[in-house]
């Protein structure tokens, strides 16, 4: 099987690429290496993939996508501009380009790729916003509370449209707060664990009573592989949720237990666009893909701490 992984130098993209290579896939990755965070971290992710991996540094909006998709069986579309807090104001145009326009360009190329078996799109639980009920189901009304969530939902709708109008075999996976080794430096667990390692106070936005559904990266990767290889209808949308539903304050207690170190906190006001709660019902992914999360918050944080404590963060 031949795969194209977009955003291959990032947290999930590089972890997914490593899994595919280990499973014997022929993998090409594309990444623009944008400076949202230090590109050196992304290059380090790529170096871990070894010589069997083919890398193309380019922007999806300008790359020769027809050539990249030639002979490809599955596209894993992980690329995009991340981050809720940075998506407001003048930066919104970046999100439109990276999340919406780039996805549309990729879908146009996928429409022309006759041998393509599946395009798996990395969506986000941010599309739900502050939902009316929890855990949320795929049929619940999306109502994002950040510009980032709006762009992820728009790209998801594009995937559904290209599936229904042109038969592009898309599957969209709504990720719920992914964590693990090589997690982005701006994400909570990396910030928390790095602060503890360096004996600094953790910067915490809000009361810490926000509830999150954390999902370990290897479980997310497994969902991608199953979405690529199991039989599902084009345009399918699935929650990929760990089912944890713990507060941030409870996470801090786990960090103390995992690291054996003092956890100090500096609290700041809640930031616009941060949902108070996330929580997904992954029953449909279980029924259609046979997927279920395997790694708990405690086990996953221990693995991430081992990585960061060794200087990987």
Buried (B, 14 or more C-beta within 10 A) or exposed (E): BBBBBBBBBBBBBBBBBBBBBEEEBBBBBBBBBBEBBEBEBBBBBBEEBEEEBBBBBBBBBEBEBEEBBEEBBBBBBBBBBBBBBBBBEEBBEBBBBBBBBBBBBBBBBBBEBEEBBBBBBBBBBBBBBEBEEBBBBBEBEBBBBBBBBBBBBBBBBBBBBBBEEEEBBBBBBBBBBBBBBBBBBEBBBBBBBBBBBEEEEBEBBBEBEBBBBBBBBBBBBBBBBBBBBBEBEBBBBBBBBBBBBBBBEBBBEBBEEBBEBEBEBEEEEEEEBBBBBBBBBBBBBBEBBEBBBEBBBEEBBBBBBEBBBEEEB
